[in-house]
Amino acid sequence: MHHEPITDETCSIYMARGWTNGEGCSAMQKCRNCSPGEACFVPDQYRVYQVDEYAQIEGEEAMMQEIYQRGPIACGIAVPDLLEEYTSGIYCDETGDTSIVHDISVVGYGEENGQKYWMVRNSWGTYWGEQGFFRVCRGTNNIAIESDCAWATPVDTWTEQVWHQTTDEEKNDPANDQTVYPFPQQQWDPTTDSVVAPEGFLGEEYKGCRHRAFSAALTSVKTTPYAWEILEDVPESVDWRNMNGTNYLSWNKNQHIPQYCGSCWSEGTTSALADRFNIMNGLSTSSPVGLDAQAVINCEAGGSCNGGDPAIVYQHAHRVGLQHSSCMNYIA
């Protein structure tokens, strides 16, 4: 990232694949966008993230100073069998395993009942451990956590409005994915001078990625007054990205990658509801809430990649519930 800036999840979504098992490096893998029924493409420009200084670090005191002064660091650790079964508390391995086979980020440190610990963010989902985090003994190099770490300082490419400008060479990279992924949509049939809806197309009222095919089953559940029935003075402007200095919003998403999907009805509702969870809990949980849109699409809880109805998503959330985004990644 010092020599080659990277993009974010709205530009290149995680696909659980790499250059050894089917997803090589290309200009499009770094950033892509897609349209319905066409080959995907590299955007003309996109945001990038870069680092300035970077180095390795080891030892309790140096790690504590780095975390306190500049933020989380990445470390390698051993993974004894009991760590995989961890649910809560301060984990102290007693096997002496120091064979590093896994990497995590250390986000803080503390002490509980006389036991010092590191606060660690894992990458095994929020259903593992303490909502995706775990605590491990500090000061004894338990599971080798204090022996092989790294840190970097970010470059402010956002305030400075730094964009990557795509070159013709990148747009025409032979390694780019030129597949035209199927997307059911209305087609003009010149032989009959009419629009034909293919099999799998839902609803004659289809507009982009919105239709009302499921609306007949919708019922309301309401036991409190509407917000507009509670007369209060409202400010001239409201922005939940900066409400008294706090950003309560969940992360932005891109429904068009890794291929086009008319899932706006699912993306918009899960984003808005995740925002409301963040507002409700005041961001007091271990991390901001992110709700999974993919399971909603797969289970037709309001529509499909051919469009849908946001209200049905909320009906589904009331009856069945939704999953966290760490449970199932969006795959369009």
PADORO-460745 format. One record per residue (C-alpha): residue in one letter; x, z, y. Coordinates in steps of 0.02 Angstrom, whole numbers, plus 50000, padded with zeros to 5 digits. Example, Ala and Ser with C-alpha at 12.3 -4.5 7.8 and 13.67 -1.06 7.14 Angstrom:
! residues 2
A506155039049775;S506845035749947;
***
This chain:
! residues 332
M500005000050000;H501515001350115;H501974983050082;E500284976150028;P498684983350108;I497164985649996;T495294983950024;D493824995449988;E492384996249863;T491264984949969;C492564971249949;S493174973349771;I492124984449660;Y492864994149513;M492634984349351;A493604995149226;R494734980249189;G496514975649235;W497834962249214;T498094967249030;N496274965548978;G495434951549070;E495524953949259;G497114946949333;C497664947649514;S496994934449633;A496464932849814;M494654934649758;Q495014950449659;K495664958249819;C494064953949911;R492544943649865;N490774940049916;C489444930049825;S487864920149861;P486434916449740;G486754902049621;E488454897749694;A490264901549655;C490904917349739;F492144915949882;V493464925349980;P492774931150150;D493594923950306;Q494154941550356;Y494024959050287;R494564976950320;V496194983350246;Y496985000350219;Q498835003750223;V500105018050217;D501615021850323;E502745035050242;Y502695039350058;A503755049549937;Q503755059949779;I503565078749781;E503695093249660;G503625112049659;E502295124549711;E502875128249888;A503185110149938;M501485105049865;M500585118949959;Q501395113950124;E501005095550101;I499175098850053;Y498905111150196;Q499735100550330;R499205082950282;G497935083050140;P497725079449953;I499115072849843;A499165063649676;C499975071849525;G500305068249342;I499715080749211;A499675083849024;V497965084148940;P497835096948801;D496265096048694;L495475111148777;L495595103048949;E494455089048891;E493195102348842;Y493345111449010;T491715116649094;S492185129549227;G493405143049279;I495295143049300;Y496115133449159;C497775140149094;D498515130348950;E499365140948818;T500065126848710;G501525122748825;D501035104348833;T502015095748974;S501855077648916;I501125068549067;V499775056349012;H498505057349154;D498455057149345;I497325066849462;S497245072149645;V497565089949701;V496395093849846;G496765112149877;Y497335128949809;G496755146949808;E496695163349715;E495325171949616;N495445189549543;G497335189049562;Q497525172049476;K498255158149582;Y497565140649553;W497605122549606;M495945113949647;V495985097049561;R494855081749573;N494745072349409;S494095054649375;W492945058349228;G491295059149323;T490325073049409;Y489535078649245;W491255084749186;G491975101549236;E491465108949403;Q490545093549469;G492045082649429;F493335095549484;F494335108549390;R495505123049431;V497165125449345;C498455139549351;R499655138149498;G501485143149506;T501985140749323;N501975121649311;N500495122949193;I500125106049111;A501615099449214;I500545098549370;E501985104049484;S503295092049417;D502775074249464;C501735071549621;A501675058949763;W500995058249941;A500745045250076;T500235045150259;P498835032950306;V498975019950443;D497505019550564;T496905001750533;W495115006350577;T495265011950758;E496504998050790;Q495264985250717;V496514978050593;W495754964150487;H496534953250355;Q496334934950403;T496084924550247;T497194909250231;D496734892550154;E497974896150015;E497014912149972;K495344903349977;N496004889949859;D496974901649744;P496834893649569;A496634911149495;N495014914049593;D493444915749489;Q492494899349512;T491074903549392;V489344899249456;Y488394914249392;P486554911149348;F485274918149466;P483414914349437;Q482644908049597;Q481344895649653;Q481904877449646;W481174862049727;D480574849349599;P480524832049683;T479564824549536;T478074835849570;D478404838649755;S478254857449730;V479234873649709;V479514879149529;A479794897349483;P480944898849330;E480704910849186;G481164928449238;F480674925749419;L479594940349476;G478214938749604;E477614924049709;E477924934449865;Y479804934349831;K480784934449994;G482654936049971;C482724951649863;R481044959449904;H479414957549809;R477864968049772;A477634963949588;F477594982349540;S476594989149687;A474934989949598;A475535005049500;L476135014549654;T475355031249696;S475855043549832;V476375061549809;K476245071449971;T475875089850000;T476615092350174;P476185084650343;Y476965068150394;A478465070050509;W477505061750652;E476085074250631;I477285088250678;L477435085950865;E479215088850921;D480275081851059;V481435068850985;P483105063751063;E483335046551139;S484585041951004;V484955047950827;D486415042850716;W486675052250553;R488455045350547;N488825057350689;M487575071550694;N488415085150797;G490095078750740;T489655077050555;N489415061150453;Y488055064450322;L487945046750255;S488435041350080;W489655026950055;N489175009150101;K488914996649959;N488884977849933;Q487494971049821;H488344953949812;I489854958649704;P490534956049574;Q489164942649570;Y487574940249668;C486104951749629;G484504953249732;S484554972149721;C484324976849904;W482754986649856;S483804997749741;E485344999049852;G484385003450009;T483315016849928;T484715025449832;S485805025349988;A484445032750098;L484015046049969;A485855050549942;D485985052650131;R484495064550127;F485285074849990;N486855076350098;I485775081650246;M484785094050140;N486325102750070;G487315101250231;L488745093350133;S489005110450054;T489265103349879;S490975098649810;S490765080649867;P489455069849956;V488065063449845;G488095045449783;L486605039149683;D486735025549551;A485815009349589;Q486315000449427;A485265011049308;V483765008549423;I484004989649411;N484294989549223;C482755000149188;E481654989649306;A481225005349403;G480544994749544;G481194977349509;S482714967649449;C484074956249517;N482634944949571;G481984957749695;G480944973449694;D479984986649791;P480865002049865;A479315013049850;I479335011349660;V481125018049656;Y480515034049737;Q479085035049615;H480345033249474;A481465046549553;H479975058449561;R479455055649381;V481125053149292;G482545056949413;L484095047049463;Q485915047749408;H487495050549509;S488545035149544;S489965042349440;C488855040149285;M488685021249294;N489615009249406;Y488714994949492;I489034978549400;A487744966849482;
***
